[in-house]
Amino acid sequence: MNVGTIRALILAAGVSLAGFLAGNGFARARAADRYVTVKGVSEREAKADLAIWPLSVVGADNNLAAAHTKLEASIAGVRQFLARQGIDTAQIELSDFSVTDALAREYGPERQPANRYIIRQTLLVRSQRPDLVLAASQRIGELAAVGVVVSSGSEYRGPGGGPTFVFTGLNKLKPPMIAEATARAREGAEQFARDSRSELAGIRRANQGIFEILPRDQAPGIGAESQINKLVRVVSTVEYLLKD
């Protein structure tokens, strides 16, 4: 056998092997394209375990010391009100102290203001008894009857005001909810495989999804922070390979 013939045989063998590998790779690529994307949903009702309630108190007078005295009296009145509602006042924090001098403004009023000095301070109520805070917020008008000038929660939640209710137990719910969402996704994939006369071959890709904390009673303009009862939801997306 001469050298030319040997070279021709080697070249033919190489072409055949390349064709086999290319064909095999194409087949595997086509098999990898056979998959189904499914979503699994898990939902749980949860109750807030923390309430945050900012109360803004005001004291006003033409005399600065008198304005401060009124502010202190209002703060004491708020503390007494909260204590009557069963709320632990030891956890109250004072913040955002400010004094406004109406005559010191660059563009002051043309007439003498009724009160030159206006002092504001925020009492931040933080409680692990959200039910008590909700009940107290519904009776906040009682403070006006004893001369306490107070606004409720507008610094945190806009003009509507009121307490903010927080659910802090999400980490405990995550494992069982992820398991449930994944199981439901697999149920959907198995149903698709049966309908298409195929079988599942394994997971191609998976996305756990983002946990959402929603209001239990969903309506326009109602946020989760305004409700004690929440709805926790997660949607997992899973891609399953399909056998021929």
Secondary structure, DSSP 8 states (H G I E B T S, - for coil): --HHHHHHHHHHHHHHHHHHHHHHHHHHHHHHT-EEEEEEEEEEEEE--EEEEEEEEEEEESSHHHHHHHHHHHHHHHHHHHHHTT--GGG-EEEEEEEEEGGGSTT--SS--S-SEEEEEEEEEEES-HHHHHHHHTTTTHHHHTT--EEESHHHHGGG---EEE---HHHHHHHHHHHHHHHHHHHHHHHHHHTT-EEEEEEEEE----EEEESS--TT--GGG-SEEEEEEEEEEEEEEE-
